[in-house]
Amino acid sequence: MKIGFIGVGNMAKAIIQGWLKANAVSPNEIVIHSAHPSNYEKYAAKYGLQSAKNNIEVVQQADLLCLAVKPQTLTKVLQEIRTTVVQQHSIIISMVTGFSLKQLEQSLQNHDLKILRIMPNVNVEINAGMTALAGNRNLSATDFELCQNLIGKLGQTMEIAEKDFSLFVALAGSSPAFIYLFIDAMSRAGVKYGFNKQQATKIAAQAVLGSAQKVLASDEQTPWDLIDAVSSPGGTTIAGLLAMEEAGFMTSVIKGIDATIAKDQGKD
């Protein structure tokens, strides 16, 4: 099975790296092209991928066609490949934010095409990603399962309603940056009290990793239950929690989610 990528930006590279690390596909099964030859040709040569001369050549070779371009250039790309896509009848996987299944169908002027819209996050690169999936009505259960199994090599997947993609962007797509900010803030506090930055960052990052794993493993406990379990009466943890809440920690997190959703929906 050949997987084609139109667009080789950070997210496309993260997905490719994740698949290669998981041995989900072999390098010669991936064909790529982007508008920047100096980018995609060097990348293809480095990892043994196939590079195509243009977008049409990618479509002609791909059983799964991944659209990974910027939203503002997608319409032009779809116009360019429209005829070839219809002829090939490949499964189209779009990771372009803000471009719905209906818009994809309309731009391609064909309602018989099989389209899967996905929203991954950058952690797919280390096979610890979270990816949302939504297929159009032409995508059969077998096709969906094939794609879900392949994307599942990159981490966890979840089928959600397309109307909830903006919320998913905030909770999973953009949130790694929020979590990096939290880790960095924790590590800077560590530096304040005497650790070097490398030590403090490792301590904070491992605490976040372990805490996340604990949440995922706790089927019958909510995060708040776990907070209570750590907070001893009159102890250090509750003192820190109350200080964070006094500074507006939870409110600031929710406001960040609000702003991310508004931006994704073009309401900012």
C-alpha positions in Angstrom: 0.0 0.0 0.0 1.4 3.4 -1.0 0.8 6.4 1.2 1.1 9.8 -0.5 1.6 13.1 1.3 0.9 16.5 -0.3 2.6 18.9 2.1 5.5 17.9 4.3 5.3 20.3 7.2 5.8 19.6 10.9 2.6 17.5 11.3 3.2 15.4 8.2 6.8 14.7 9.3 5.6 13.8 12.8 3.2 11.2 11.4 5.8 9.8 9.0 8.3 9.5 11.8 5.7 7.8 14.0 4.9 5.2 11.3 8.5 4.6 10.6 9.4 4.1 14.3 6.4 1.7 14.7 7.4 -0.2 11.5 3.8 0.4 10.4 5.0 1.2 6.9 8.3 0.9 5.1 10.0 4.0 3.7 9.5 3.0 0.1 5.7 2.9 0.7 5.7 6.7 1.3 5.7 9.2 -1.5 5.9 12.9 -0.8 5.7 16.3 -2.4 5.5 19.9 -1.3 5.9 23.4 -2.7 9.4 23.6 -1.3 11.8 21.2 -3.0 14.7 22.0 -0.7 12.5 20.7 2.2 10.9 17.6 0.9 13.7 16.3 -1.4 16.3 16.4 1.5 13.7 14.8 3.8 12.9 12.0 1.4 16.6 11.3 0.8 17.4 11.2 4.5 14.7 8.6 5.3 14.6 6.7 2.1 11.1 8.0 1.1 10.0 8.4 -2.5 9.8 12.0 -3.7 7.4 13.0 -6.5 7.9 15.8 -9.0 4.4 17.3 -8.4 1.1 16.7 -6.7 -0.4 14.8 -9.6 2.3 12.2 -9.4 1.6 11.7 -5.7 -2.1 11.1 -6.4 -1.3 8.7 -9.2 0.8 6.5 -6.8 -1.2 6.8 -3.6 -3.7 4.3 -2.2 -4.1 6.6 0.8 -3.7 10.3 0.0 -2.8 12.5 2.9 -3.5 16.2 2.6 -1.2 18.1 4.9 -1.1 21.6 3.4 -2.0 24.9 5.0 -5.7 25.8 4.9 -5.2 28.8 2.7 -3.6 26.7 0.0 -5.8 23.7 0.1 -8.5 25.0 -2.4 -5.8 25.6 -5.0 -4.3 22.1 -4.4 -7.7 20.4 -4.7 -8.4 22.2 -8.0 -5.1 20.9 -9.3 -5.6 17.3 -8.3 -9.4 17.0 -8.7 -9.5 15.1 -12.0 -6.7 12.6 -11.0 -8.3 12.0 -7.5 -11.6 11.0 -9.1 -9.8 8.7 -11.5 -7.7 7.0 -8.8 -10.5 6.9 -6.3 -8.0 6.6 -3.4 -9.0 7.1 0.2 -8.3 10.8 1.1 -7.1 11.6 4.6 -7.2 15.3 5.4 -5.5 16.8 8.4 -6.2 20.4 7.3 -7.7 22.3 10.1 -10.9 24.3 9.5 -11.8 22.5 6.3 -14.9 20.3 6.7 -15.8 17.0 4.9 -18.5 18.8 3.0 -16.1 21.5 1.9 -13.7 18.8 0.7 -16.5 17.1 -1.3 -17.6 20.3 -2.8 -14.1 21.4 -3.8 -13.4 18.1 -5.4 -16.8 18.2 -7.1 -17.4 14.5 -6.5 -19.6 13.1 -3.7 -18.5 9.5 -4.3 -15.0 10.0 -2.9 -13.9 8.3 0.3 -12.7 10.9 2.8 -11.5 10.7 6.3 -10.8 13.8 8.3 -8.3 13.5 11.1 -6.9 15.8 13.8 -3.6 14.5 15.2 -1.3 16.2 17.7 2.4 16.4 17.6 2.9 13.5 20.0 2.2 11.1 17.1 5.9 11.5 16.4 6.7 9.4 19.5 3.7 7.1 19.1 1.9 8.8 22.0 -0.5 10.9 20.0 -4.2 11.6 20.3 -6.0 11.7 16.9 -9.6 12.5 16.2 -11.3 10.7 13.2 -14.4 11.5 11.2 -15.3 9.9 7.9 -17.8 10.8 5.2 -20.7 8.6 4.3 -18.7 7.0 1.4 -16.1 5.6 3.7 -17.0 2.0 4.4 -16.6 0.4 7.8 -13.7 -1.7 6.3 -12.0 1.5 5.0 -12.5 3.2 8.3 -11.0 0.3 10.2 -8.0 0.1 7.9 -7.3 3.8 8.5 -8.0 3.7 12.2 -5.6 0.7 12.6 -2.8 2.5 10.7 -3.3 5.8 12.6 -3.6 3.8 15.9 0.1 3.0 15.4 0.7 6.6 16.3 -1.0 6.5 19.7 -4.7 6.7 20.7 -7.6 7.4 18.3 -11.1 8.5 18.9 -14.0 8.8 16.4 -15.9 12.0 17.1 -18.6 14.1 15.5 -17.1 16.5 13.0 -18.8 19.4 14.8 -16.6 18.7 17.8 -13.3 19.1 15.9 -12.6 22.6 17.2 -13.0 21.4 20.8 -10.7 18.5 20.0 -8.1 21.0 18.6 -8.1 22.8 21.9 -8.0 19.7 24.2 -5.5 17.7 22.2 -4.1 19.6 19.2 -3.0 22.8 20.9 -2.8 21.5 24.4 0.7 20.1 24.2 1.9 23.7 24.0 -0.1 24.5 27.2 1.4 21.5 28.9 4.9 22.5 27.8 4.2 25.9 29.4 3.1 24.3 32.6 6.3 22.1 32.7 8.5 25.1 31.9 6.8 27.1 34.7 7.4 24.3 37.1 11.0 24.0 36.1 11.6 27.7 36.5 10.2 27.5 40.0 12.7 24.7 40.6 15.5 26.9 39.3 14.3 29.6 41.7 15.0 27.3 44.6 18.3 25.9 43.5 17.9 23.1 40.9 19.5 23.7 37.5 17.1 24.0 34.6 17.8 20.5 33.2 17.2 18.9 36.6 14.0 20.8 37.2 12.6 20.2 33.8 13.2 16.4 34.0 11.6 16.3 37.4 8.5 18.3 36.3 8.2 16.4 33.0 8.3 13.0 34.6 5.7 14.1 37.2 3.4 15.2 34.3 4.0 11.9 32.5 3.3 9.8 35.5 0.3 11.8 36.5 -1.2 11.5 33.0 -0.6 7.7 33.1 -2.3 7.5 36.5 -5.4 9.4 35.2 -5.6 7.0 32.2 -5.2 4.0 34.4 -7.8 5.1 37.0 -11.1 3.9 35.5 -13.2 4.7 38.5 -11.5 7.8 39.7 -11.7 11.3 38.3 -8.8 13.7 38.3 -10.4 15.5 41.2 -10.5 12.2 43.2 -6.8 11.8 42.5 -6.2 15.4 43.7 -7.9 14.6 47.0 -5.8 11.4 47.4 -2.6 13.5 47.2 -3.8 16.3 49.4 -3.2 15.6 53.1 -5.1 17.7 55.6 -3.2 20.8 56.4 -0.4 19.7 54.1 1.9 21.2 51.4 -0.2 20.1 48.4 -3.4 21.8 49.5 -1.5 24.9 50.3 -0.1 25.0 46.7 -3.4 24.2 45.1 -5.2 27.0 47.0 -2.5 29.4 46.0 -2.8 28.4 42.3 -6.6 28.8 42.4 -6.2 32.2 44.1 -4.1 33.2 41.1 -6.7 31.9 38.7 -5.1 28.7 37.5 -8.3 26.8 36.4 -9.9 29.9 35.0 -6.8 30.7 32.9 -6.8 27.1 31.5 -10.4 27.3 30.5 -9.9 30.8 29.0 -7.1 29.3 26.9 -9.4 26.6 25.6 -12.1 29.2 24.9 -9.6 31.3 22.8 -8.3 28.3 20.9 -11.8 27.2 19.9 -12.8 30.7 18.9 -9.7 31.0 16.7 -10.3 27.6 15.1 -13.9 28.7 14.3 -12.8 32.1 13.0 -14.6 33.9 15.8 -11.6 35.8 17.2 
